[in-house]
Amino acid sequence: MFAVGMFEANGQYPGTMGDFDVLLVGDELWIENYNGNSQVVQIPSQAKFNGKTYTVTKISSGAFCENLSVRAVYFPSQLTEIENNAFRDCENLWILGAFPETLTEIGDYAFKGLKNLQTLILPDSELKVGEYAFYGCENLTYIVVPEKVKSFGDYAFCECRSINSLYGLGTQAPEFEQLTFANTYGGQLNLYYPQGYEDAWAAYVFFRKFPRTNPVVCLDVIDAATFVGADAKLTAVAYGYLGATIETIEWSSSNTDVATVDQTGLVTAPATGKASIVCTVTDSNGETASVSCSLRVRESAGLESLSVDENVPAEYFSIKGLPAGSDRSALAPGIYVRRQGNDVKKVIL
């Protein structure tokens, strides 16, 4: 069971931990292989075997390689290394939970071929990113690079042809190799750096460079779709420059007849059409920045309701009526039928 990042193995000998094969090295646990088929994977931060607690510090080479089920992964809080090929060609993986600030190495090809990844936010740690680490992430658009990041290897972002902007938060730029950004439409990429530190970023000759005092704000998606009568949740991450903190995050819709949004990012769609959902942040220096998501609302279709007699815990079914489980957080985005007692309704996640 999971509880505050702890996995209780109930006396199980190290070697397997739920859906994970693990290797015990001193007081550390390394994730050797993932055997599950969940769409949302939370890697535990600690595990207890025979009354002793061990910390998960490494995701080993090939642990998730070519897994086509996982869509979102959340990392342990004391992770230090993601080895070569760890998530290689996980083509449906598009949400990378926050990397911990203990992470110091992302290996070669570690996230190669994540075709649906759109935003990459690196941790504020002395991180080294290996060769080909994000090669072929063809929809990767925004990269956020905090102050302490050390370096990027050759071809780290090769063939990431959708990259639009790199936000450098530091007063010193990380080192990069000549081919780090190969085949990413050099000269058309935007680099934003702290105002007054152009010399620190001068080596990034492939970018058009712009001084920045406004905060950085990124959404978890660039384009989204939903159905009439359904809800969708958007998440924003924001950073200030030169130590500025984020004070407010506000949401708005360009067309409230089609979609409304509350101040948590929850979107409700009353009618078909298109709208832009705008997130605006303000930092402690009074600087503001906005980013928007294009939202398309379509007619809902398929099963509208079911009748049940007995009271049961919440269960989810596909639109075709196939069981999808009872853990809402583990479901991929899509349309589901939720049954909870005699209350049965269609929901969109």
C-alpha positions as CSV (number, residue, x, y, z in Angstrom):
1,M,0.0,0.0,0.0
2,F,1.1,3.6,-0.6
3,A,1.1,6.1,2.2
4,V,3.0,9.4,2.2
5,G,5.6,8.0,-0.3
6,M,6.1,4.8,1.8
7,F,5.6,1.3,0.4
8,E,4.8,-1.3,3.0
9,A,6.1,-4.7,1.7
10,N,4.5,-6.7,4.5
11,G,7.7,-8.7,5.0
12,Q,8.2,-9.4,1.3
13,Y,11.9,-10.1,0.6
14,P,13.6,-7.4,-1.5
15,G,13.5,-8.5,-5.2
16,T,9.9,-7.4,-5.9
17,M,7.9,-4.5,-4.5
18,G,4.4,-4.5,-5.9
19,D,4.8,-4.1,-9.7
20,F,8.5,-3.3,-9.4
21,D,11.6,-5.5,-9.4
22,V,14.1,-3.8,-7.1
23,L,17.8,-4.2,-6.2
24,L,18.9,-3.6,-2.6
25,V,22.2,-1.8,-2.5
26,G,23.2,-0.8,1.1
27,D,20.4,1.2,2.4
28,E,19.2,2.2,-1.1
29,L,16.7,0.6,-3.5
30,W,17.0,0.7,-7.2
31,I,14.0,0.3,-9.5
32,E,15.2,-2.5,-11.9
33,N,12.0,-3.1,-13.8
34,Y,8.3,-2.1,-13.9
35,N,6.0,-5.1,-14.5
36,G,2.6,-3.3,-14.3
37,N,0.3,-2.0,-16.9
38,S,-1.1,1.1,-15.1
39,Q,-1.5,4.3,-17.0
40,V,-0.5,6.4,-13.9
41,V,2.6,5.2,-12.0
42,Q,3.7,6.6,-8.6
43,I,7.1,5.3,-7.8
44,P,7.4,5.1,-4.0
45,S,10.0,7.1,-2.2
46,Q,10.7,4.5,0.5
47,A,10.0,0.9,1.2
48,K,10.0,-1.1,4.4
49,F,11.3,-4.7,4.4
50,N,11.3,-6.7,7.6
51,G,10.9,-3.6,9.7
52,K,13.7,-1.6,8.1
53,T,13.2,1.4,5.8
54,Y,15.1,1.8,2.5
55,T,15.2,4.8,0.2
56,V,14.5,4.6,-3.5
57,T,17.4,6.5,-5.3
58,K,17.8,5.1,-8.8
59,I,15.7,4.1,-11.8
60,S,17.9,1.5,-13.6
61,S,18.6,1.1,-17.2
62,G,15.6,0.0,-19.3
63,A,13.3,-0.2,-16.2
64,F,10.3,1.2,-18.2
65,C,11.7,0.8,-21.7
66,E,9.0,0.5,-24.5
67,N,6.2,0.4,-21.9
68,L,3.1,1.6,-23.9
69,S,0.7,1.6,-21.0
70,V,2.1,4.3,-18.8
71,R,0.9,7.9,-19.5
72,A,2.1,9.6,-16.4
73,V,4.9,8.9,-13.9
74,Y,5.6,10.5,-10.6
75,F,9.1,10.3,-9.2
76,P,10.4,9.4,-5.7
77,S,11.4,12.4,-3.5
78,Q,15.1,11.3,-3.1
79,L,15.8,10.1,-6.6
80,T,19.4,10.8,-7.6
81,E,19.8,9.0,-11.0
82,I,17.7,7.9,-14.0
83,E,19.9,5.6,-16.0
84,N,20.3,5.0,-19.7
85,N,17.2,4.0,-21.6
86,A,15.1,4.0,-18.4
87,F,11.9,5.4,-20.2
88,R,13.1,4.9,-23.8
89,D,10.2,4.7,-26.3
90,C,7.4,5.0,-23.8
91,E,5.4,6.6,-26.6
92,N,2.3,7.3,-24.6
93,L,4.1,8.8,-21.6
94,W,3.3,12.5,-21.6
95,I,3.3,13.7,-18.0
96,L,6.6,13.7,-16.1
97,G,5.8,14.5,-12.5
98,A,8.2,17.0,-10.8
99,F,11.8,15.8,-10.8
100,P,13.2,16.0,-7.2
101,E,16.0,18.4,-6.5
102,T,18.2,15.5,-5.5
103,L,18.4,14.3,-9.1
104,T,21.9,14.7,-10.6
105,E,21.9,12.5,-13.7
106,I,19.6,11.7,-16.5
107,G,21.3,9.0,-18.7
108,D,21.7,8.5,-22.4
109,Y,18.4,7.9,-24.2
110,A,16.6,8.0,-20.9
111,F,13.4,9.7,-22.3
112,K,14.1,9.1,-26.0
113,G,10.9,8.9,-28.2
114,L,8.3,10.3,-25.8
115,K,6.1,11.5,-28.7
116,N,3.5,13.2,-26.6
117,L,5.7,15.1,-24.1
118,Q,5.0,18.8,-24.4
119,T,6.6,20.6,-21.5
120,L,9.9,19.7,-19.7
121,I,10.6,21.3,-16.4
122,L,14.1,20.2,-15.1
123,P,14.9,20.3,-11.3
124,D,17.0,23.0,-9.7
125,S,19.8,20.6,-9.1
126,E,23.4,20.0,-10.3
127,L,21.9,17.9,-13.1
128,K,23.8,16.4,-16.0
129,V,21.6,15.3,-19.0
130,G,23.1,12.6,-21.1
131,E,23.4,12.1,-24.9
132,Y,20.1,11.6,-26.8
133,A,18.3,11.9,-23.5
134,F,15.1,13.4,-25.1
135,Y,15.9,12.5,-28.7
136,G,12.8,12.4,-30.9
137,C,10.3,14.0,-28.4
138,E,8.6,15.5,-31.4
139,N,5.9,17.5,-29.6
140,L,8.2,18.9,-26.9
141,T,7.6,22.7,-27.0
142,Y,8.8,24.3,-23.8
143,I,11.9,23.6,-21.7
144,V,12.5,25.2,-18.3
145,V,16.1,25.1,-17.0
146,P,16.7,26.3,-13.4
147,E,19.9,27.9,-12.0
148,K,21.8,24.8,-10.9
149,V,21.5,22.6,-14.0
150,K,25.0,21.7,-15.2
151,S,25.1,20.3,-18.7
152,F,23.4,18.7,-21.7
153,G,25.1,16.0,-23.9
154,D,25.3,15.6,-27.6
155,Y,21.9,15.2,-29.4
156,A,20.0,15.5,-26.0
157,F,17.2,17.3,-27.9
158,C,17.9,16.1,-31.4
159,E,14.8,15.8,-33.6
160,C,12.7,17.7,-31.1
161,R,11.3,19.8,-33.9
162,S,8.5,21.5,-32.0
163,I,10.7,23.2,-29.5
164,N,9.7,26.9,-29.3
165,S,11.2,28.2,-26.1
166,L,13.9,27.5,-23.6
167,Y,13.5,29.4,-20.3
168,G,16.9,29.8,-18.6
169,L,16.3,30.8,-15.0
170,G,20.0,31.0,-14.0
171,T,22.6,33.7,-14.0
172,Q,24.9,31.1,-15.5
173,A,24.0,28.9,-18.4
174,P,24.5,25.1,-18.4
175,E,27.2,23.7,-20.7
176,F,26.0,22.1,-23.9
177,E,27.6,20.2,-26.8
178,Q,27.6,21.4,-30.3
179,L,25.0,18.9,-31.3
180,T,22.7,19.2,-28.2
181,F,20.0,20.8,-30.3
182,A,20.7,19.2,-33.7
183,N,17.8,19.2,-36.1
184,T,15.6,21.5,-34.0
185,Y,15.3,24.3,-36.5
186,G,18.3,26.2,-35.2
187,G,17.9,30.0,-35.4
188,Q,14.1,29.7,-34.8
189,L,14.3,28.8,-31.1
190,N,13.6,31.4,-28.4
191,L,15.8,31.6,-25.3
192,Y,14.7,33.7,-22.4
193,Y,17.4,34.6,-19.8
194,P,17.5,36.8,-16.7
195,Q,17.8,40.5,-17.7
196,G,21.4,41.6,-17.4
197,Y,23.0,38.2,-18.0
198,E,23.2,38.0,-21.8
199,D,26.9,37.2,-21.6
200,A,26.2,34.2,-19.5
201,W,24.0,32.7,-22.3
202,A,26.0,34.0,-25.3
203,A,27.3,30.5,-26.2
204,Y,23.7,29.4,-27.1
205,V,24.1,30.6,-30.7
206,F,21.3,28.5,-32.0
207,F,18.7,30.6,-30.2
208,R,17.2,34.0,-30.6
209,K,17.8,35.5,-27.1
210,F,15.6,37.8,-25.1
211,P,16.2,39.3,-21.7
212,R,13.4,38.5,-19.3
213,T,12.0,39.9,-16.0
214,N,8.5,38.5,-16.4
215,P,7.8,35.2,-14.8
216,V,7.7,31.9,-16.7
217,V,4.3,30.1,-16.8
218,C,3.7,26.7,-18.5
219,L,0.5,24.7,-18.9
220,D,0.5,20.9,-18.8
221,V,-1.0,20.9,-22.3
222,I,-0.9,23.2,-25.3
223,D,-4.1,22.1,-27.0
224,A,-7.0,20.3,-25.3
225,A,-10.4,18.9,-26.1
226,T,-13.5,18.1,-24.1
227,F,-17.2,17.4,-24.4
228,V,-20.3,19.3,-23.6
229,G,-21.3,18.9,-20.0
230,A,-17.9,17.6,-19.0
231,D,-15.1,19.0,-16.9
232,A,-11.4,19.2,-17.6
233,K,-8.5,20.1,-15.3
234,L,-5.6,22.3,-16.4
235,T,-2.4,22.6,-14.4
236,A,0.0,25.5,-14.5
237,V,3.6,25.7,-13.2
238,A,5.2,29.2,-12.8
239,Y,8.7,30.5,-11.9
240,G,10.0,33.9,-11.2
241,Y,13.4,35.3,-12.3
242,L,16.2,36.2,-10.0
243,G,14.6,35.0,-6.8
244,A,11.1,36.4,-7.4
245,T,8.3,34.3,-6.0
246,I,4.9,33.7,-7.6
247,E,2.2,35.6,-5.8
248,T,-1.0,35.0,-7.8
249,I,-2.3,32.6,-10.5
250,E,-5.5,33.6,-12.3
251,W,-7.5,31.8,-14.9
252,S,-9.9,33.2,-17.5
253,S,-11.7,32.1,-20.7
254,S,-11.9,33.9,-24.0
255,N,-15.4,32.6,-24.7
256,T,-17.5,31.8,-21.6
257,D,-20.4,30.6,-23.7
258,V,-18.3,27.7,-24.7
259,A,-16.1,27.1,-21.6
260,T,-15.7,28.6,-18.2
261,V,-12.8,28.1,-15.8
262,D,-12.5,28.5,-12.0
263,Q,-9.5,29.7,-10.2
264,T,-8.2,26.2,-9.7
265,G,-8.0,25.6,-13.4
266,L,-11.1,23.4,-13.6
267,V,-12.8,23.9,-17.0
268,T,-16.5,23.4,-17.5
269,A,-17.9,23.2,-21.0
270,P,-21.6,24.2,-21.5
271,A,-21.6,24.3,-25.3
272,T,-19.7,23.3,-28.5
273,G,-17.1,25.6,-30.0
274,K,-13.7,26.9,-29.4
275,A,-12.2,29.0,-26.6
276,S,-8.8,29.9,-25.2
277,I,-8.1,29.2,-21.5
278,V,-5.7,31.8,-20.3
279,C,-3.5,31.5,-17.2
280,T,-1.9,34.8,-15.8
281,V,0.6,34.8,-13.0
282,T,2.1,37.7,-11.0
283,D,5.3,37.6,-9.1
284,S,6.6,39.4,-6.1
285,N,8.1,42.1,-8.2
286,G,4.7,42.9,-9.7
287,E,5.7,41.4,-13.1
288,T,3.0,39.4,-14.9
289,A,3.0,36.7,-17.7
290,S,0.3,34.8,-19.4
291,V,0.0,31.6,-21.4
292,S,-3.0,30.1,-23.1
293,C,-4.4,26.7,-24.1
294,S,-6.6,26.2,-27.2
295,L,-9.7,24.3,-26.1
296,R,-12.2,22.6,-28.5
297,V,-15.5,21.5,-27.1
298,R,-17.4,18.8,-29.0
299,E,-20.8,17.1,-28.7
300,S,-20.8,14.3,-26.2
301,A,-21.6,10.9,-27.5
302,G,-22.2,7.4,-26.4
303,L,-23.7,5.9,-23.2
304,E,-25.6,8.5,-21.1
305,S,-26.7,6.5,-18.1
306,L,-27.1,3.1,-16.4
307,S,-29.5,1.7,-13.8
308,V,-28.2,-0.2,-10.8
309,D,-29.9,-1.5,-7.8
310,E,-27.3,-2.0,-5.1
311,N,-25.1,0.6,-3.3
312,V,-21.4,0.1,-4.2
313,P,-18.2,2.2,-4.0
314,A,-17.3,4.3,-7.0
315,E,-16.4,2.3,-10.1
316,Y,-15.4,3.4,-13.5
317,F,-16.2,1.9,-16.9
318,S,-15.1,2.7,-20.4
319,I,-17.7,4.2,-22.7
320,K,-18.2,0.7,-24.1
321,G,-19.0,-0.6,-20.6
322,L,-15.6,-2.3,-19.9
323,P,-14.4,-2.1,-16.3
324,A,-11.7,0.5,-15.8
325,G,-11.1,0.3,-12.1
326,S,-12.0,2.3,-9.0
327,D,-9.0,4.6,-8.7
328,R,-9.8,7.8,-10.5
329,S,-6.3,9.1,-10.3
330,A,-5.0,6.1,-12.2
331,L,-7.3,6.6,-15.2
332,A,-6.0,8.1,-18.5
333,P,-7.7,11.2,-19.9
334,G,-10.9,10.2,-21.6
335,I,-14.7,9.6,-21.2
336,Y,-15.9,7.2,-18.5
337,V,-19.1,6.0,-16.9
338,R,-18.9,6.4,-13.1
339,R,-21.2,4.2,-10.9
340,Q,-21.4,5.0,-7.2
341,G,-24.4,3.4,-5.5
342,N,-27.5,4.4,-7.5
343,D,-25.8,7.5,-9.0
344,V,-24.5,6.7,-12.5
345,K,-23.2,9.4,-14.8
346,K,-20.8,10.0,-17.6
347,V,-17.6,11.9,-16.7
348,I,-14.5,13.1,-18.6
349,L,-11.1,13.1,-17.1
